Amino acid sequence: MAVSDDCAGLQVNLSIGNQQERCLRPASRGASNETTVKGHLRNIFTKLNVLSRTEAITVANRRGLVQL
């Protein structure tokens, strides 16, 4: 899923993969700490430029990647 974000007048294209998106949805509901999920979440944190699950879920929700 690709998202476009206007950052200080610059057009930035951000995307997370389908597997990462599937992991972010349950994480947004507080689910699973499996190793695979943790790995995907680390990648999501990098792509969304965040440091925590809470930030990732908040940013993803604002960008329409997940719905709460």
MMTF fields as JSON, N, C-alpha, C and O atoms, coordinates in Angstrom:
{
  "mmtfVersion": "1.0.0",
  "mmtfProducer": "UNKNOWN",
  "numBonds": 271,
  "numAtoms": 272,
  "numGroups": 68,
  "numChains": 1,
  "numModels": 1,
  "chainsPerModel": [1],
  "groupsPerChain": [68],
  "chainIdList": ["A"],
  "bondAtomList": [4, 2, 8, 6, 12, 10, 16, 14, 20, 18, 24, 22, 28, 26, 32, 30, 36, 34, 40, 38, 44, 42, 48, 46, 52, 50, 56, 54, 60, 58, 64, 62, 68, 66, 72, 70, 76, 74, 80, 78, 84, 82, 88, 86, 92, 90, 96, 94, 100, 98, 104, 102, 108, 106, 112, 110, 116, 114, 120, 118, 124, 122, 128, 126, 132, 130, 136, 134, 140, 138, 144, 142, 148, 146, 152, 150, 156, 154, 160, 158, 164, 162, 168, 166, 172, 170, 176, 174, 180, 178, 184, 182, 188, 186, 192, 190, 196, 194, 200, 198, 204, 202, 208, 206, 212, 210, 216, 214, 220, 218, 224, 222, 228, 226, 232, 230, 236, 234, 240, 238, 244, 242, 248, 246, 252, 250, 256, 254, 260, 258, 264, 262, 268, 266],
  "bondOrderList": [1, 1, 1, 1, 1, 1, 1, 1, 1, 1, 1, 1, 1, 1, 1, 1, 1, 1, 1, 1, 1, 1, 1, 1, 1, 1, 1, 1, 1, 1, 1, 1, 1, 1, 1, 1, 1, 1, 1, 1, 1, 1, 1, 1, 1, 1, 1, 1, 1, 1, 1, 1, 1, 1, 1, 1, 1, 1, 1, 1, 1, 1, 1, 1, 1, 1, 1],
  "groupList": [{"groupName": "MET", "atomNameList": ["N", "CA", "C", "O"], "elementList": ["N", "C", "C", "O"], "formalChargeList": [0, 0, 0, 0], "bondAtomList": [1, 0, 2, 1, 3, 2], "bondOrderList": [1, 1, 2], "singleLetterCode": "M", "chemCompType": "L-PEPTIDE LINKING"}, {"groupName": "ALA", "atomNameList": ["N", "CA", "C", "O"], "elementList": ["N", "C", "C", "O"], "formalChargeList": [0, 0, 0, 0], "bondAtomList": [1, 0, 2, 1, 3, 2], "bondOrderList": [1, 1, 2], "singleLetterCode": "A", "chemCompType": "L-PEPTIDE LINKING"}, {"groupName": "VAL", "atomNameList": ["N", "CA", "C", "O"], "elementList": ["N", "C", "C", "O"], "formalChargeList": [0, 0, 0, 0], "bondAtomList": [1, 0, 2, 1, 3, 2], "bondOrderList": [1, 1, 2], "singleLetterCode": "V", "chemCompType": "L-PEPTIDE LINKING"}, {"groupName": "SER", "atomNameList": ["N", "CA", "C", "O"], "elementList": ["N", "C", "C", "O"], "formalChargeList": [0, 0, 0, 0], "bondAtomList": [1, 0, 2, 1, 3, 2], "bondOrderList": [1, 1, 2], "singleLetterCode": "S", "chemCompType": "L-PEPTIDE LINKING"}, {"groupName": "ASP", "atomNameList": ["N", "CA", "C", "O"], "elementList": ["N", "C", "C", "O"], "formalChargeList": [0, 0, 0, 0], "bondAtomList": [1, 0, 2, 1, 3, 2], "bondOrderList": [1, 1, 2], "singleLetterCode": "D", "chemCompType": "L-PEPTIDE LINKING"}, {"groupName": "CYS", "atomNameList": ["N", "CA", "C", "O"], "elementList": ["N", "C", "C", "O"], "formalChargeList": [0, 0, 0, 0], "bondAtomList": [1, 0, 2, 1, 3, 2], "bondOrderList": [1, 1, 2], "singleLetterCode": "C", "chemCompType": "L-PEPTIDE LINKING"}, {"groupName": "GLY", "atomNameList": ["N", "CA", "C", "O"], "elementList": ["N", "C", "C", "O"], "formalChargeList": [0, 0, 0, 0], "bondAtomList": [1, 0, 2, 1, 3, 2], "bondOrderList": [1, 1, 2], "singleLetterCode": "G", "chemCompType": "PEPTIDE LINKING"}, {"groupName": "LEU", "atomNameList": ["N", "CA", "C", "O"], "elementList": ["N", "C", "C", "O"], "formalChargeList": [0, 0, 0, 0], "bondAtomList": [1, 0, 2, 1, 3, 2], "bondOrderList": [1, 1, 2], "singleLetterCode": "L", "chemCompType": "L-PEPTIDE LINKING"}, {"groupName": "GLN", "atomNameList": ["N", "CA", "C", "O"], "elementList": ["N", "C", "C", "O"], "formalChargeList": [0, 0, 0, 0], "bondAtomList": [1, 0, 2, 1, 3, 2], "bondOrderList": [1, 1, 2], "singleLetterCode": "Q", "chemCompType": "L-PEPTIDE LINKING"}, {"groupName": "ASN", "atomNameList": ["N", "CA", "C", "O"], "elementList": ["N", "C", "C", "O"], "formalChargeList": [0, 0, 0, 0], "bondAtomList": [1, 0, 2, 1, 3, 2], "bondOrderList": [1, 1, 2], "singleLetterCode": "N", "chemCompType": "L-PEPTIDE LINKING"}, {"groupName": "ILE", "atomNameList": ["N", "CA", "C", "O"], "elementList": ["N", "C", "C", "O"], "formalChargeList": [0, 0, 0, 0], "bondAtomList": [1, 0, 2, 1, 3, 2], "bondOrderList": [1, 1, 2], "singleLetterCode": "I", "chemCompType": "L-PEPTIDE LINKING"}, {"groupName": "GLU", "atomNameList": ["N", "CA", "C", "O"], "elementList": ["N", "C", "C", "O"], "formalChargeList": [0, 0, 0, 0], "bondAtomList": [1, 0, 2, 1, 3, 2], "bondOrderList": [1, 1, 2], "singleLetterCode": "E", "chemCompType": "L-PEPTIDE LINKING"}, {"groupName": "ARG", "atomNameList": ["N", "CA", "C", "O"], "elementList": ["N", "C", "C", "O"], "formalChargeList": [0, 0, 0, 0], "bondAtomList": [1, 0, 2, 1, 3, 2], "bondOrderList": [1, 1, 2], "singleLetterCode": "R", "chemCompType": "L-PEPTIDE LINKING"}, {"groupName": "PRO", "atomNameList": ["N", "CA", "C", "O"], "elementList": ["N", "C", "C", "O"], "formalChargeList": [0, 0, 0, 0], "bondAtomList": [1, 0, 2, 1, 3, 2], "bondOrderList": [1, 1, 2], "singleLetterCode": "P", "chemCompType": "L-PEPTIDE LINKING"}, {"groupName": "THR", "atomNameList": ["N", "CA", "C", "O"], "elementList": ["N", "C", "C", "O"], "formalChargeList": [0, 0, 0, 0], "bondAtomList": [1, 0, 2, 1, 3, 2], "bondOrderList": [1, 1, 2], "singleLetterCode": "T", "chemCompType": "L-PEPTIDE LINKING"}, {"groupName": "LYS", "atomNameList": ["N", "CA", "C", "O"], "elementList": ["N", "C", "C", "O"], "formalChargeList": [0, 0, 0, 0], "bondAtomList": [1, 0, 2, 1, 3, 2], "bondOrderList": [1, 1, 2], "singleLetterCode": "K", "chemCompType": "L-PEPTIDE LINKING"}, {"groupName": "HIS", "atomNameList": ["N", "CA", "C", "O"], "elementList": ["N", "C", "C", "O"], "formalChargeList": [0, 0, 0, 0], "bondAtomList": [1, 0, 2, 1, 3, 2], "bondOrderList": [1, 1, 2], "singleLetterCode": "H", "chemCompType": "L-PEPTIDE LINKING"}, {"groupName": "PHE", "atomNameList": ["N", "CA", "C", "O"], "elementList": ["N", "C", "C", "O"], "formalChargeList": [0, 0, 0, 0], "bondAtomList": [1, 0, 2, 1, 3, 2], "bondOrderList": [1, 1, 2], "singleLetterCode": "F", "chemCompType": "L-PEPTIDE LINKING"}],
  "groupTypeList": [0, 1, 2, 3, 4, 4, 5, 1, 6, 7, 8, 2, 9, 7, 3, 10, 6, 9, 8, 8, 11, 12, 5, 7, 12, 13, 1, 3, 12, 6, 1, 3, 9, 11, 14, 14, 2, 15, 6, 16, 7, 12, 9, 10, 17, 14, 15, 7, 9, 2, 7, 3, 12, 14, 11, 1, 10, 14, 2, 1, 9, 12, 12, 6, 7, 2, 8, 7],
  "groupIdList": [1, 2, 3, 4, 5, 6, 7, 8, 9, 10, 11, 12, 13, 14, 15, 16, 17, 18, 19, 20, 21, 22, 23, 24, 25, 26, 27, 28, 29, 30, 31, 32, 33, 34, 35, 36, 37, 38, 39, 40, 41, 42, 43, 44, 45, 46, 47, 48, 49, 50, 51, 52, 53, 54, 55, 56, 57, 58, 59, 60, 61, 62, 63, 64, 65, 66, 67, 68],
  "secStructList": [7, 3, 3, 3, 3, 3, 3, 6, 6, 3, 3, 3, 3, 3, 3, 7, 7, 2, 2, 2, 2, 2, 2, 2, 2, 2, 2, 2, 6, 6, 7, 7, 7, 7, 2, 2, 2, 2, 2, 2, 2, 2, 2, 2, 2, 2, 2, 2, 6, 7, 1, 1, 2, 2, 2, 2, 2, 2, 2, 2, 2, 2, 6, 6, 1, 1, 7, 7],
  "xCoordList": [0.846, 0.0, 0.904, 1.778, 0.706, 1.532, 0.766, -0.456, 1.488, 0.901, 1.76, 2.987, 1.14, 1.877, 1.717, 0.609, 2.804, 2.788, 3.514, 4.65, 2.881, 3.513, 4.276, 3.669, 5.59, 6.451, 7.233, 8.188, 6.845, 7.513, 7.632, 8.682, 6.549, 6.536, 7.155, 7.112, 7.73, 8.321, 7.336, 6.66, 7.25, 6.388, 7.181, 8.194, 6.736, 7.424, 6.495, 5.356, 6.963, 6.169, 6.592, 7.761, 5.645, 5.891, 5.028, 3.895, 5.555, 4.743, 5.149, 6.297, 4.186, 4.476, 3.951, 2.98, 4.591, 4.197, 2.92, 2.472, 2.346, 1.107, 1.263, 0.381, 2.389, 2.607, 2.735, 2.217, 3.423, 3.579, 2.23, 1.934, 1.422, 0.086, -0.746, -1.467, -0.646, -1.392, -0.932, -1.734, 0.329, 0.842, 0.449, 0.231, 0.358, 0.04, -1.4, -1.682, -2.305, -3.717, -3.903, -4.492, -3.416, -3.586, -2.816, -3.271, -1.671, -0.9, -1.692, -1.579, -2.496, -3.31, -4.388, -4.954, -4.672, -5.645, -4.949, -5.597, -3.618, -2.865, -2.473, -2.102, -2.543, -2.289, -0.826, -0.069, -0.448, 0.767, 2.103, 2.296, 3.011, 4.396, 5.321, 6.503, 4.803, 5.617, 6.834, 6.812, 7.88, 9.118, 8.873, 9.425, 8.061, 7.781, 7.108, 7.462, 6.146, 5.432, 6.397, 6.36, 7.263, 8.243, 9.15, 9.466, 9.567, 10.406, 9.688, 10.261, 8.434, 7.653, 7.45, 7.53, 7.19, 6.987, 8.244, 8.155, 9.417, 10.671, 10.761, 11.138, 10.411, 10.437, 9.413, 9.685, 8.249, 7.208, 7.683, 7.497, 8.308, 8.813, 9.761, 9.692, 10.647, 11.607, 10.893, 11.182, 9.967, 9.272, 8.404, 8.275, 7.811, 6.945, 7.696, 7.128, 8.985, 9.83, 9.261, 9.093, 8.967, 8.44, 9.274, 10.103, 9.05, 9.844, 9.039, 9.621, 7.715, 6.912, 5.684, 5.307, 5.064, 3.822, 2.746, 2.002, 2.668, 1.647, 1.797, 0.818, 3.031, 3.28, 2.939, 2.307, 3.355, 3.1, 1.602, 1.139, 0.856, -0.588, -1.231, -2.132, -0.774, -1.314, -1.034, -1.937, 0.21, 0.593, -0.15, -0.68, -0.185, -0.871, -2.354, -2.933, -2.967, -4.386, -4.605, -5.542, -3.763, -3.893, -3.717, -4.328, -2.873, -2.599, -3.536, -3.393, -4.48, -5.461, -4.971, -5.592, -3.857, -3.315, -4.057, -4.156, -4.575, -5.41, -6.557, -6.463, -7.626, -8.757, -8.965, -8.965, -9.141, -9.361, -10.841, -11.238],
  "yCoordList": [-1.154, 0.0, 1.234, 1.359, 2.118, 3.323, 4.515, 4.596, 5.422, 6.623, 7.798, 7.697, 8.897, 10.107, 11.066, 11.263, 11.654, 12.539, 13.816, 13.767, 14.966, 16.24, 16.674, 16.981, 16.701, 17.009, 18.276, 18.238, 19.384, 20.666, 20.996, 21.444, 20.772, 21.101, 20.049, 20.195, 18.993, 17.923, 16.78, 16.442, 16.194, 15.043, 13.791, 13.507, 13.044, 11.841, 10.663, 10.686, 9.631, 8.428, 7.386, 7.007, 6.932, 5.923, 4.716, 4.858, 3.542, 2.354, 1.283, 1.214, 0.457, -0.733, -1.902, -1.769, -3.048, -4.235, -4.862, -4.55, -5.747, -6.417, -7.199, -7.15, -7.932, -8.679, -7.732, -8.007, -6.615, -5.639, -5.035, -4.817, -4.771, -4.232, -5.24, -4.861, -6.534, -7.573, -7.687, -8.025, -7.415, -7.455, -6.216, -6.285, -5.088, -3.841, -3.838, -3.297, -4.428, -4.452, -5.15, -4.557, -6.408, -7.033, -6.282, -6.208, -5.736, -4.974, -3.763, -3.358, -3.181, -2.026, -2.412, -1.553, -3.714, -4.219, -4.863, -5.485, -4.709, -5.212, -6.669, -7.269, -7.257, -8.681, -9.0, -8.144, -10.189, -10.896, -10.192, -9.039, -10.939, -10.513, -11.53, -11.597, -12.315, -13.327, -12.69, -11.517, -13.477, -12.992, -12.42, -11.372, -13.08, -12.604, -11.236, -10.334, -11.099, -9.825, -8.738, -7.625, -9.051, -8.066, -7.614, -6.43, -8.554, -8.208, -7.284, -6.298, -7.597, -6.734, -5.362, -4.337, -5.349, -4.064, -3.205, -1.99, -3.822, -3.051, -2.393, -1.227, -3.15, -2.593, -1.471, -0.463, -1.651, -0.623, 0.635, 1.745, 0.46, 1.612, 2.432, 3.661, 1.738, 2.422, 3.165, 4.333, 2.493, 3.099, 4.282, 5.255, 4.194, 5.281, 6.299, 7.301, 6.028, 6.919, 7.127, 8.255, 5.995, 6.021, 5.1, 4.338, 5.176, 4.397, 3.385, 2.59, 3.396, 2.494, 2.005, 2.555, 0.944, 0.437, 1.509, 1.681, 2.224, 3.261, 4.318, 4.713, 4.775, 5.767, 5.181, 5.845, 3.944, 3.307, 3.216, 3.515, 2.806, 2.67, 4.029, 4.166, 5.039, 6.39, 6.936, 7.448, 6.829, 7.327, 6.546, 7.139, 5.227, 4.399, 4.737, 4.782, 4.973, 5.34, 6.69, 6.844, 7.657, 8.989, 8.934, 9.709, 8.009, 7.895, 6.915, 6.663, 6.373, 5.472, 4.064, 3.326, 3.673, 2.324, 1.292, 0.124, 1.725, 0.89, 1.741, 2.968, 1.087, 1.795, 1.247, 0.033, 2.137, 1.726, 1.765, 1.453],
  "zCoordList": [0.0, 0.0, 0.0, 0.857, -0.927, -1.036, -0.497, -0.624, 0.094, 0.662, 0.259, 0.245, -0.064, -0.38, 0.786, 1.284, 1.218, 2.381, 2.023, 1.551, 2.237, 1.952, 3.196, 4.221, 3.113, 4.253, 3.941, 3.165, 4.53, 4.31, 2.822, 2.361, 2.075, 0.667, -0.236, -1.458, 0.328, -0.47, -0.584, 0.388, -1.736, -1.924, -1.581, -2.219, -0.589, -0.137, -0.336, 0.132, -1.027, -1.219, -0.195, -0.13, 0.596, 1.609, 1.298, 0.839, 1.544, 1.34, 2.33, 2.771, 2.665, 3.446, 2.646, 1.9, 2.799, 2.052, 2.589, 3.692, 1.792, 2.188, 3.486, 4.343, 3.646, 4.884, 6.061, 7.143, 5.855, 6.929, 7.295, 8.469, 6.285, 6.533, 7.327, 8.25, 6.966, 7.686, 9.133, 10.004, 9.41, 10.784, 11.568, 12.777, 10.888, 11.572, 12.071, 13.14, 11.317, 11.734, 13.078, 13.982, 13.252, 14.575, 15.665, 16.806, 15.323, 16.307, 16.779, 17.936, 15.884, 16.259, 17.255, 17.93, 17.346, 18.318, 19.516, 20.358, 19.588, 20.73, 20.634, 21.643, 19.453, 19.298, 19.033, 18.577, 19.308, 18.914, 19.096, 18.709, 19.701, 19.838, 19.187, 19.525, 18.267, 17.602, 16.932, 16.56, 16.79, 16.178, 14.791, 14.455, 13.982, 12.623, 12.664, 11.906, 13.55, 13.675, 14.114, 13.59, 15.073, 15.531, 14.387, 14.274, 13.541, 12.394, 11.432, 10.968, 11.129, 10.236, 10.873, 10.196, 12.17, 12.843, 12.796, 12.619, 12.954, 12.841, 11.465, 11.35, 10.423, 9.068, 8.906, 8.255, 9.495, 9.44, 10.153, 9.654, 11.341, 12.089, 11.221, 11.199, 10.508, 9.649, 8.524, 8.267, 7.859, 6.726, 7.141, 6.398, 8.328, 8.796, 9.653, 10.086, 9.891, 10.69, 12.092, 12.554, 12.762, 14.123, 15.003, 14.507, 16.311, 17.26, 18.068, 18.807, 17.944, 18.759, 18.002, 16.967, 18.553, 17.968, 17.996, 17.03, 19.101, 19.235, 18.151, 17.518, 17.94, 16.88, 15.511, 14.689, 15.267, 13.968, 13.703, 12.602, 14.708, 14.551, 14.333, 13.505, 15.072, 14.918, 13.522, 12.86, 13.077, 11.753, 10.66, 9.72, 10.789, 9.785, 9.725, 8.64, 10.863, 10.9, 10.226, 9.442, 10.519, 9.896, 8.389, 7.654, 7.932, 6.496, 5.791, 4.595, 6.528, 5.941, 5.683, 4.918, 6.311, 6.122, 6.974, 6.595, 8.12, 8.986, 9.498, 9.547, 9.875, 10.474, 11.868, 12.076, 12.816, 14.207, 14.527, 15.65]
}
